[in-house]
C-alpha cells in the first residue's frame, strides 16, 4: 500500500472514493430514497450577462447552498431573496426538508437570518481573524 497526495486527482479516482462513501452510507444506514445528489445552479442575468447566482446540491433530505453571489449593481433589490426562494422551492418540490448554508463574518449572516435561517454553530478564527457561521432552515 502507498499513499498518494495530489492536487489534481483523476476523475476516475475521485469518483471511486465518492462512490465508496455513498455506497457505505447507503448500505449502513439505508438512506432516504432521495439521497442521490442533485446539483443545480440559478443564474441572475442582465440580458445574457451573468450578474449573480447560486450554486447548490441536494442530498440527505437537505438543500446545501454552496454559494450565493450578486454583483454589487444588483444588491438591495430583493434578488437575493428571490434566488433563495427559487432554490428552496426547487428543493421542496423534490422532497427535501431542510436547507443548510455556511457563511462568514464578512459575508451574509444577517441576510440568511432574514430569510428564516437559524444559527446552529460557529467557528471562531475560521479564517484567522474572522468567524464561520452554519445556519439551518426547515423548508
N, C-alpha and C positions, 0 to 999 in steps of 0.2 A: 504494500500500500504506500502511496505517496500523496502528499498534499500539494495542490497547485493553486496559487493565488493569481487571479487575472483581473484586470480592469476591462477586458474585452472578451467576455465569455461567448462561446458559440451559441447560436440559438438552440441547437440541439441539446447542449449540456445544460443550459438554463432551463429548458423545457423538462429535462429529465428530473431535476431537483424540484421544480414546481409541481410536476405530476406526482412525484413521490410523496410530497407532503399532502397534496389534495387527496390522493388515494388512502394514505394513512388516516387522515382525519375522517374521511367518508367511512372507512372500514371500522374505525374505533368508536365513533360516536353517532354514526348514522345521521349525517347532516340532513337538513331540510331538502325538499325536492328542488328548491331554487338556490342551491349552494354553488352552482357554476357561476363563474364571474361574467358579469355583463359590463363591459367597458363602454363609456359613451362620453361625448362632448356636446356642449352647447356653445354656439358661436354668436356673438353680437356683431352685426355687420352694419357698416355705413356704406351703402351701395355694395360693392364687392370687397371692400376693405374690412378685415377683421380688426375690431377695436376693443374686443374683450371676449370673455367666455369662461367656461367651467370645464374641468376635466374630472371625471368621477368613475367609480367602479362599484357595482353592487355585488355583494355576496354575504352569506351567513345572515340573512334577513336584514341586512344593513346597507344603506347608501353611504359610501365613503367618498366625501368630497375631497379630492386630492388638491385641487387649486381652483381659485376664482380670481380673475383679474379683469379690471376695466381700465381703459385708457383714461387719463385724468380728464379729458374733454367730455367723458361720458358719466362721470361720477356725480352723485347728488340728484339724479333724475329718476330714481326708482328702478333703474335697470338691474342692479344687483339683486334686489328683491324679486324681480320678475324671473331672473335666471335661476335663483334658488327655488322659487315656486315651481318652475318648469321641471327642474331636476327632481324635486320631491314628488311631484305629480307622476312623473315617469316611473320612479321607484315604487310608489304606491300601486300603480297600475300593474306592476309585475309581482306584487305581493310582499314587498319589503315593508318593514315595520318601524325601522329606526333610521336616523341619519347622524353621521359622525363626521366631525371636522377637527383638524388641528390648525391652530393659528398662533401667531407670536405677538409679543407685546407691542411691536411697531405696526402690526397689520390690522386685523378686523374683528377683534373680540367683541366690541360693542355692537358692531353690525350683526354678527351672528346671534348675539343675545336678543337683539331687537326682533330677529326672525323666529324667536322661540327656543333657541338652543340654550342649554344649561351647562355650566361649567362642571365637569366631572373631576378633573385634577389638573395640576400644573407642575411644571418642572422649572425651577429657578436656574439661572445661568445656562440656559439652553436656547440659543448660543450664549456664550460668555457675555455677561452684562445685560442680558435680556431674559425673557421668560417664554416658555411654550405653554399653550393652553389647549386642552382637549375637551370639546363640547359635544353634547348629545341632544337629540330631539326625537321624541316619539312622533311618528308620522300618522 
